[in-house]
Amino acid sequence: MRQQDHLVSLEQRLTEAMRVARKKYDLAKVAFENARERACELGLDHADALHVAATEYRQAVKEYSASVTLFADFLLNKYVPVSSTRELAGAR
């Protein structure tokens, strides 16, 4: 495969990974906000649902941030760490 084809393929996989991570982030954010509202309405400061939603939200933020960083590195340097390339190949 030509270098240009490889870069285009890699960009497409990074873009898709970023899109998926953003969708997970958006869903986790809504779930967290809903759980927070329900906990406040019920007067619960330490509701289990809020804890779970907050944990999922933090994980989604972490994954989305990592995917944006990978994509930015690719755009700026045309480079992605080998370990990240393997993860992307497995996500197809």
N, C-alpha and C positions, 0 to 999 in steps of 0.2 A: 504494500500500500504506500502511495506517495506520502511525503511529509505533510503536504497541505490537506490531503484526505484524512490523515490521522488527526490533524488539528481540528478539522471540521467535526469529525466524529466525537472527539473528546469534548469539544464545546457543546455539542448537542447533549451528551450525557451529563455534563455539568449543569447545563440549563435545566434539564429534566429533574436532576437531583435537587436543584435549588427550588424548582416549582413544587415538587412533592414536599420538601421540608417546609416551604412557606404555607402550604395547605395544612399540614399537621400543626404548624404554629398557630394559624388562624383558628382552627378547630379547638385547640387546647386553650387558647385565649378566651374564646366564647364559653367553653366549659368552666374555666376558672371564674370568669365574671358571673356566670349563672350560679355556681356554687357559693360564691362570696355573697351574692344578693340573698340567696336562700338562707344562708347562715345568719346574716344580719337580720333578716325578717324574723327568724326564730330566736334571735338573741343568743346564738351559739358562737362563741369565739374560737372554739377548737374542734369544729365539726370534722369528722373523718372525711366526708366528701370534699371539704375545702382543702384538707391536707393532700388528698390524692390528686385533686385538680391542680393544686399549686405545684406538686412534684412533676406532673405531666407537662405543665406549662413551662417549668424551668428546663426540662429535658428538650422540649420542642424549641425553645429559644436557643439552647446550646447547639442543637443539630442545624437549625436554620443559620445561625451565625457561622458555623463551620462551613456550611455549603456556600454561603456568600463569600467567605474568605477564600475558599478554593477557587471559586469562579473569578474573583478579583485577581488572585495570583495568576491564574491562567491568562486573563486578558492583559495584564501588565507584563508578564514574563514569559508567556507561552510555555509554562512549566506547571506540572502538578506532581506532587510526591508519588512515588511508585505505590506506596501503601494505599493511597487514595484512588489511584487508577485501578487497583485490584478490587476495591470496594465497589467502584462504579461498574466494573465489568461484571461483577456478581449480581448487581441490581437490575440487570437488563431483563 
